[in-house]
Amino acid sequence: MTNEPYYETMYILRPDIPEEEVENHIKKYSEILVKAEVEVLDSQMRGKRRLAYPISKHKEGIYVQLSHRGDGQHIAILEKAMRLSEDVIRYLTVKQEGPLPTPRSAAKNEENKKDEKEEPKDKKVETKDVSEDEKKEDDKES
């Protein structure tokens, strides 16, 4: 497996846009990269999440992650398109070094296989309650 650098662009869309429009944005930015002769590795909608601080009076945003590999010249084109869009409230592109990300469909299948192997469905898990006094005694001994 090669460790060629690739790029991840995370962008946040306004929370009040409909789901069809979110899909249109994902397609639009992927098509911009394809026109720039860049390999799109993966595109994932991460869902609506609360922002750490308000951005343009929005307290939530729809997060989308886009992984792509190219020479780096394409980032200016992609970010200019995001800057001009009223629906994108933040974006950030980071250069990644290391193994390529696994596509989401393959990753989901592997996770399901791991879950089936590791934990039988009928298995019971015992839990032990530790009182506050026992915790304090353990801390004193340390």
C-alpha positions as CSV (number, residue, x, y, z in Angstrom):
1,M,0.0,0.0,0.0
2,T,1.4,3.4,-0.9
3,N,1.6,6.3,1.4
4,E,1.0,9.0,-1.1
5,P,-0.3,12.3,0.3
6,Y,-4.0,13.0,-0.2
7,Y,-6.3,15.8,1.0
8,E,-9.4,15.9,3.2
9,T,-11.8,18.8,2.9
10,M,-14.3,19.2,5.7
11,Y,-17.0,21.7,5.1
12,I,-20.1,22.8,7.0
13,L,-23.4,23.6,5.4
14,R,-26.2,25.7,6.8
15,P,-28.5,23.5,8.9
16,D,-31.7,24.8,7.3
17,I,-31.1,23.5,3.8
18,P,-33.1,20.4,2.7
19,E,-31.5,17.0,2.3
20,E,-31.8,17.0,-1.5
21,E,-29.8,20.2,-1.6
22,V,-27.1,18.7,0.6
23,E,-26.8,15.8,-1.9
24,N,-26.5,18.5,-4.7
25,H,-23.6,20.2,-2.9
26,I,-21.8,16.8,-2.4
27,K,-22.2,16.1,-6.2
28,K,-21.3,19.6,-7.2
29,Y,-17.9,19.6,-5.3
30,S,-17.1,16.1,-6.4
31,E,-17.7,17.1,-10.0
32,I,-15.5,20.2,-9.6
33,L,-12.7,17.9,-8.6
34,V,-13.3,15.5,-11.4
35,K,-13.2,18.3,-13.9
36,A,-9.9,19.3,-12.4
37,E,-8.7,15.8,-13.1
38,V,-8.5,14.9,-9.4
39,E,-9.2,11.4,-8.0
40,V,-12.1,11.6,-5.5
41,L,-11.5,9.0,-2.9
42,D,-14.5,9.3,-0.7
43,S,-17.4,11.7,0.1
44,Q,-19.3,11.3,3.3
45,M,-22.1,13.3,4.9
46,R,-21.3,13.3,8.7
47,G,-24.7,14.7,9.7
48,K,-26.1,17.7,11.5
49,R,-24.1,18.6,14.6
50,R,-23.9,21.4,17.1
51,L,-21.2,24.0,16.4
52,A,-18.6,24.9,19.1
53,Y,-19.6,28.6,18.6
54,P,-22.2,30.3,16.5
55,I,-21.3,31.0,12.9
56,S,-23.4,33.5,11.0
57,K,-26.1,33.1,13.7
58,H,-26.2,29.3,13.2
59,K,-25.8,27.0,16.2
60,E,-25.8,23.8,14.2
61,G,-24.3,22.8,10.8
62,I,-24.3,19.8,8.4
63,Y,-20.8,18.4,8.2
64,V,-19.5,16.8,5.0
65,Q,-16.1,15.2,4.5
66,L,-14.5,14.9,1.1
67,S,-11.2,12.9,0.5
68,H,-9.3,13.5,-2.7
69,R,-5.9,13.0,-4.2
70,G,-4.2,15.4,-6.7
71,D,-1.3,17.7,-7.1
72,G,-2.6,20.4,-4.8
73,Q,-3.4,22.9,-7.5
74,H,-7.1,21.9,-7.4
75,I,-7.6,23.1,-3.8
76,A,-7.8,26.7,-4.8
77,I,-10.5,25.9,-7.3
78,L,-12.5,23.9,-4.8
79,E,-12.2,26.4,-2.0
80,K,-13.1,29.3,-4.3
81,A,-16.4,27.5,-5.1
82,M,-17.1,26.9,-1.4
83,R,-16.3,30.6,-0.6
84,L,-18.8,31.8,-3.2
85,S,-21.6,29.5,-2.0
86,E,-24.0,31.0,0.6
87,D,-24.8,27.5,1.9
88,V,-21.2,26.7,3.0
89,I,-20.5,28.4,6.4
90,R,-17.0,27.0,7.0
91,Y,-14.4,24.8,5.1
92,L,-11.0,23.4,5.8
93,T,-8.6,21.4,3.6
94,V,-5.9,19.3,5.3
95,K,-3.0,17.4,3.6
96,Q,-2.9,13.9,4.9
97,E,0.1,11.6,4.8
98,G,-0.3,7.9,5.4
99,P,-2.6,5.1,4.3
100,L,-5.6,6.0,2.2
101,P,-8.9,6.1,3.9
102,T,-11.1,3.0,3.3
103,P,-14.3,3.8,1.4
104,R,-17.4,4.0,3.7
105,S,-19.2,1.0,2.1
106,A,-16.1,-1.3,2.7
107,A,-15.6,0.1,6.2
108,K,-19.2,-0.6,7.2
109,N,-19.0,-4.2,6.0
110,E,-15.8,-4.8,7.9
111,E,-17.3,-3.3,11.1
112,N,-20.3,-5.6,10.8
113,K,-18.1,-8.6,10.4
114,K,-16.0,-7.6,13.5
115,D,-19.1,-7.1,15.6
116,E,-20.4,-10.6,14.7
117,K,-17.1,-12.3,15.5
118,E,-16.3,-10.5,18.7
119,E,-19.5,-10.6,20.7
120,P,-22.1,-13.3,20.7
121,K,-25.7,-12.0,20.9
122,D,-26.6,-14.1,24.1
123,K,-23.5,-13.1,26.0
124,K,-24.2,-11.3,29.4
125,V,-21.8,-8.8,30.7
126,E,-21.3,-8.5,34.5
127,T,-20.8,-5.0,36.0
128,K,-19.5,-4.1,39.4
129,D,-20.6,-1.0,41.3
130,V,-17.7,0.6,43.2
131,S,-18.7,2.8,46.1
132,E,-17.2,6.2,46.6
133,D,-15.4,5.0,49.7
134,E,-13.6,2.3,47.8
135,K,-12.6,4.8,45.1
136,K,-11.1,7.1,47.7
137,E,-9.2,4.2,49.3
138,D,-7.8,3.2,45.9
139,D,-6.7,6.8,45.3
140,K,-4.9,7.0,48.7
141,E,-3.0,3.8,48.0
142,S,-1.7,5.1,44.7
